[in-house]
Amino acid sequence: MAVLKVIEVLANSNKSWEDAAKNALNQASKSVKNIRSVYINEQSASVKNGEIDEYRVNVKITFEVK
């Protein structure tokens, strides 16, 4: 039986929500091993001069505890 743990990570990008999610995974994988899945919990964006300035995601990352 596998034991799984979930952490919540906030990340951002100037390009897209997808890129923000990739940033979250890249940063988390530096210290967390055995990552199984990524769940985009929430998306938001900041606006500057009527345009999206920054994409933000709240990501839940599931990994196996060994």
PLY file of the C-alpha trace (Angstrom):
ply
format ascii 1.0
element vertex 66
property float x
property float y
property float z
element edge 65
property int vertex1
property int vertex2
end_header
0.00 0.00 0.00
1.36 3.42 -0.95
1.15 6.42 1.34
0.56 9.69 -0.51
0.93 13.24 0.71
-0.45 16.47 -0.78
1.21 19.88 -0.61
-0.13 23.17 -1.88
2.11 25.41 -3.98
1.50 28.91 -5.37
3.30 29.89 -8.57
3.19 32.57 -11.25
4.23 33.27 -14.83
4.22 36.15 -17.27
3.27 33.77 -20.13
0.29 31.57 -19.19
-1.45 29.51 -16.52
0.12 26.39 -18.04
3.58 27.90 -17.64
2.75 28.87 -14.05
1.78 25.23 -13.34
5.04 24.05 -14.89
6.93 26.52 -12.68
5.19 25.11 -9.61
6.12 21.55 -10.58
9.73 22.49 -11.43
10.24 24.24 -8.09
8.55 21.50 -6.05
10.53 18.74 -7.76
13.78 20.31 -6.53
12.99 19.15 -2.99
10.08 16.68 -3.36
10.62 13.26 -4.92
8.12 10.69 -6.25
5.60 13.28 -7.51
2.53 11.48 -8.84
0.13 14.23 -9.91
-0.56 17.94 -10.13
-4.04 19.38 -9.59
-4.75 22.98 -10.54
-6.86 24.11 -7.62
-7.32 27.75 -8.58
-6.29 30.20 -11.30
-6.10 33.97 -11.12
-4.34 36.84 -12.85
-3.21 40.32 -12.03
-4.14 43.11 -14.45
-2.08 46.15 -15.35
-3.23 48.85 -17.81
-6.20 46.74 -18.89
-4.11 43.67 -19.76
-3.11 40.51 -17.92
0.23 41.19 -16.28
0.80 37.92 -14.43
-0.85 34.48 -14.39
-1.14 32.76 -11.00
-2.02 29.22 -9.99
-2.70 27.45 -6.73
-1.53 23.87 -7.31
-1.94 20.71 -5.23
0.95 18.31 -5.75
0.61 14.68 -4.73
3.66 12.56 -4.02
4.41 9.14 -2.59
6.01 8.94 0.84
8.56 6.13 1.02
0 1
1 2
2 3
3 4
4 5
5 6
6 7
7 8
8 9
9 10
10 11
11 12
12 13
13 14
14 15
15 16
16 17
17 18
18 19
19 20
20 21
21 22
22 23
23 24
24 25
25 26
26 27
27 28
28 29
29 30
30 31
31 32
32 33
33 34
34 35
35 36
36 37
37 38
38 39
39 40
40 41
41 42
42 43
43 44
44 45
45 46
46 47
47 48
48 49
49 50
50 51
51 52
52 53
53 54
54 55
55 56
56 57
57 58
58 59
59 60
60 61
61 62
62 63
63 64
64 65
